Amino acid sequence: MKLNNHTIYIFSDWYVPGFKAGGPIQSVYNLATLLSKTNNVKIITRNTDYGNTNAFQDIQSDEWITIAPQHNVLYLSAKNTSIKTIKSICLEAKNSPVIINGIFSFWFSILPLFYTNTYNCHKIIVAVRGMLHKSALSVKPIKKHIFLAFARGFGLYKKSTFLATSEIEKNEIEKILGKVNIKIAPNIPISTIDINEIESKSFKNSDNELRLLFLGRIAPEKNPLTVLQVLQVIKYPVSITFIGSSIDSNYQMQFEDGLKKLPSNVKHTWIKELPHQEITTIFKQTDVMVLPSLGENFGHAIFESFANAVPVIIGNNTPWRDIEQNNGGIEVKPNDIEVIFTAISLFNNMTNQSYKIWQLGALNIAQSYFEHTNFETAYTSILEN
């Protein structure tokens, strides 16, 4: 089937205007925006943000809403998030490509997978979104491994094509699920790159503080507690902004205790909720992003840092390799406090002139990613074949 002027259905736990689930929301939105250029895209999602129970304001639930040309969303209320609803949508989508965003959500992954198989839908794509990475599987591992064993045993993925965003993720899928059909297409990041920011932006603030940013959930897989341990032994002036919510009360308590232990030379701010469109303003006030997460499928926060000419200190389990030789940032072992300390100190000791080289390096990584990737061809070929 030639993919042009067709309807494409996408099931996703979370969607815009939500932002608390981070990168996965941006991934689906960018994919829908790309596909809606030539097709009618229909998103099925919740009417709440990640971790919230209150419905989005000023958005009508339980009916199709057009948010852009050929870009439609059905925001389901809790009442209508039901077997009957999902079954009806899958039947409607029988002759269309269906993209299931994620693995473990009962309503927006497992149930759509079951019914698209039942109705023998034209094309079933399962976008893994990093959920089979070992760091993701370490959260509630028993439930996840039980489901995966069930899925393998009953052939739930027999008719599906898995979407991996890199060879690394392809290998992760094969390790967990064995021989399944896998296609690779790169993640679609933001496309707004402003090269003029470099000359106007100053290095450090008026108090000579190195300005750090941690952009990610306050959760074990993002590893903020290790960042706090590093900051406790830093002696020079530093300011850090943490942006991210927490749904684990015990982990949040540990994080808040760590904030209290920071020395007086380390100023800190924790912003629990920040709409995505306001992130650029934060990057303008940031010298280095520090995100030594345990693993990333893509890392939208990392790419956005590059795109805003902000070098990074990141864990060594991401698709972003060779960033140090390209002066875009430094890869570290996520739990190696000494190595992370050394990386932060390297940036602290830079001159304004040497820091500009790293700014350019970060921006060049983002530009190169766009220049060498034909997103439209990659995704349409997967959906057509």
N, C-alpha and C positions, 0 to 999 in steps of 0.2 A: 504493500500500500504506500503510495506516495504521500508523504506528510506535508500536506498543504491544504488549508481551509477545512481541516478536520477538527473534531472536538477531542481534547485530551483531558482526562480526569486525573486529579492529584489529591491523594489523601495525606493529610498532615496534621499531627497533634496540635501544632501551634502555628500561627500566622500573623502577619501584620494586621492591625497596629501593635500587636504584641511584640515584646523585645526581650523579655527576661530569659527566654531559652537560648538567646545568643545566636551563634553562627547558623544553626539549622534553619532558623526562620529566614535569615538573609539568603541562605542557599536556595530555599524553595521560592522565595520571592524573585530572586534574580533569574532562576530557571523559568518561572512563569512569565516574567517580563520578556525574556528571549523568545519563548515559544509562541507567545501571543502576537508576535509580529505577523505571523502567517497562519495561525490557527486559533480556534476558540478554546481557551483554557478555563477549566472549572475546578476550583479548589474546594475541598470539603474539610472543614476544620472545626475547632471549638469556638465558642463565643467568649472565651476567657484567655487571659495571659497565663504563662507558666507559674504554677504555685498560687494562683488566684481563684476565687470562687465567684467574684462579681463580674457580671457581663460587661463587655466593652460599652462605653457610653456612646450614644448617637449612632449606633449600628444596629440595624434591624436583624434580629435572629430568625433562623428557620425559613428564610427565603433567599433566593439568589440575588446578589447585589453586584452590579458592575462597578469595579473600582478603577478601571482603565479600559480602553477599547479592547474587546475580545479577552478580557481578564476578569473573570467572575468568581465570586466567593460565596459559599454557603456556610454561615456561622451557626453551628448547631448549639442549641441550648441543651442543658443537662437532661431536660425532659424528652427531647427529641433525639438525643444521642442513644439510639436504640438499635436492636437487631433488625427491626422492620425497616428503619430508615436506611441503614447501611446496605441491607439486602436489596432494597428498591433501587438505590443508586448504582449498585454493581450490575443489576439487570439492565438498567438504562444504558450503562457503559459497555454492554456486551460486545459491540462492534467497534469499540474505540480503544486506543492505547490507554492504559491505566498505570500511573506511577504511585507506588506506595512508599511514602517517605518514612523510613525507619523500620525497626524489627519488632519491638517488644510492646508497643501500645495495643491493648486489646481492641479498642474501638476503631483506631485509625491505621493499624498495621495488620494485626492478626485476623480480625473479622473481614476486612476487605480482601485479604489474601485468600481466605476460605471461600468467599462468595465469587470472587473473580475466577477461581479454579472451578467452582461448581458450575458457573455459567460459561466456562470455556471462553473467557474474554479474549479478544483479538491479540492483545499484547500486554503482558504484565511485567512491569519494571519495578524492582525493589531497590531503592536507594539506601544503602547501608548507613551512610552518615557517621562512620567511625564507631558504630555500636558493637562491632565485633573485635575492636582493639582490646588488648588485654587489660588496659586501664579501665575501659568502660565495663568489661565483663566482671571486673573485681567488685563492682557495686551491685549488691543483691545477687551474688553469683549463683546461688542454688536455684532460684526461680528461673534465671536466664538459661542455665545449662539444662534444666529439666525441659523447658520449652523447646530448645534447640534439638535435644535428643528426640522429642516428640515429632518435631517438624521433619527431621531426617527420616525417622521410622515410618511416617505416614506419607512421605513424599509431597509435603506441602509446597515445596519450592520446585517441583518437577517441571512445571510449565512456566516458571519465572526466569527472567533475565536479571541478574544482579548488576547494579551500577556501582562500580568502584571509581574513585577519583584518582587513583595512582596504582602503580605496580605493588606498592607496599600494602595497600588495602586489598588488592586482589589476592595476595598471598595470605592475608589474614582470613579472608572469606574461605579460601580453599582449606586452610588449616582447621577451621571449625566445621565447615559443611561438606568438605570433600569435593567431588567432581560435580560442579554445577556450572551453568552457563553464566559467564561473567564478561561484561564489556567495560571498557575504561573510557571515561570522559572527565576532563578536569573540572574542578569546582568553578563556579562563576562568581567572582568577587565583585565588589563595587568598581565602578569605572570612572570615578571622579578623581583625577590626579592633577594637583596644582603645583607646577614646578616653580612658580614665583614665590612660594612661601619661604624658600631656603634663604634668600638674601635678606628678607625682612625680619626673620626670626632670630632672636638673640639666644646665646648659649648660657644656661643657668639663669637664675633670677637676680634681682638687685641685691639680695642677701648672700649671693654666691652659693646658693644651694643647688645641687644637682636635682633636677625635677624628674622623678620616676613615676611610672604609671603601671598599675596592675589592672588589666581589663579582662575579667573573667569571673565566673561564679565563685562564691566562697564555698568551695567544695574540695574534697580530697584529691580528685583527679586534676584540679587546677593548681593545687599545691601552694596556697598562700601562706601556710604556716612556716614553710621553709624560708620564704621571703622574709617573714618576721624574724626568724632566727638569725638571718644574715644581718638585718638592720640593727639588731640588738648589739652587734659588735662593731658597727661602723662609728668612727670617731669624728668624721668631718660633717659639715652641714648637708643635710639631705631633706627633701620633702617628697612624700609619696601619696598618690591618690589611688585608693582602691575603688573600683567600680564593679559591682556585682552583688547579686542577692544571694541569700542562703535559705535553704528549706530544711536543713539538718540542724536542729536546735543544739545538739551536743557539739557539733563541729563549730557552729557559730560561737558558742561559749568559749571554746578554745581560741578561736580567732580574736575575740574581744579581749580575752586575757592577754594574748600576745601584744595587742595594741597598747595595753596599759603598761607593758614592760619596756616599751621603746624608750631609749634615752632622750634627753631634752634636745639634742642636736638633730633629731629626726622628727620632723613635723609630719603629721599624717591626717588624711581625710578619708572617710569611707562614705561613698555615695551608693546607697543600696539599689536605687532605681534611676536610670537615665535613658530617656528615649534615644534611639539610634541616631536620629538626625542631629543630636547635640554632641556626639562624640568628637566631631571635627574640632569643635571649640576647645575641648580638653587636649587634643593632640597639639594644638598651637602653643600650649603651655607645658609641653612635655619634652624632655631631652632624651630619655631612654624608656622604652617599655620593658618591664621585667615580668616574664610569664614562663617560669620553669615548670610547665605542666607535665604530667606523666605521659601524655600522648595527645596528638591532634590528628584528625582525619584530614583537615585542611588548615584550619586556624584562621578564621575571618579576622579576628582581632590582630593577628600577626600581619596579615596582608594589609589591613587598614593602616597599621603602623608604617609599613613600607610606603604605602601610597601617600601618607602624610609626611614623608621624609623624616621619620623617627626610627633610628636604629633600635634593635631589639636584643634582649638576652632571653633565650628560649631553651626549653628542654630539647634533648637530642632525639626525641621520638616524634618528629613532625616531617612532613614532606619537604620542608624548606632546608635544603642542604647547601653546603659550600657558601654560606652567607658571610662567613668571616673573611674568606679570600676575596669576596666581592665588596667588602667594607659595608655590609648591611646589618651586621650584628654578630652575636657570639652564641654558639651552641654550648650547652652545659649539661652535665648529668643532673637530673632534676633535684636530687637530694644531697648534692655535694655542696655543703655550705662554703667551704673554702674556695672552690672554683667560682661560685656565684659572687662571693665577696671580691675576688680578684677581678672579675669581669666588670662589676660596678665601679671598682676603684680605677680601672683602666679609663673609663669614660670620665670619671671625676677629675683625673689628672690631665685631660686633654686641654689644649688651647682652643680658642674659638676657631682658628683656622683649620686645625686638624679635625675638629668635630664636623666642620662643613663637608669634609671628605666622606665621613660616615653618613651624613644626611643624603648626599648625592648617591652613595652606594645603596642605601635603603630605597630611594626613589627609583633607581635604575632597575632594581629587582622587580618592582611592581610593573614598571613600563615594559620590561622584557617579557614578563608573563603574558601581558596583553598582546604584544607584538608577535609572539610565537604560538599563539593559541587561537584556532578558529572554532570558537564555542558553538556557533550555529551548526556547522557541518558535523561536529562531533556528536551533538545530541540528536539531530534529526536522523543521522545514519543509524543510530541505535534504535530509535523509535520506528524507523521504516523497515529495518531488516529483522 
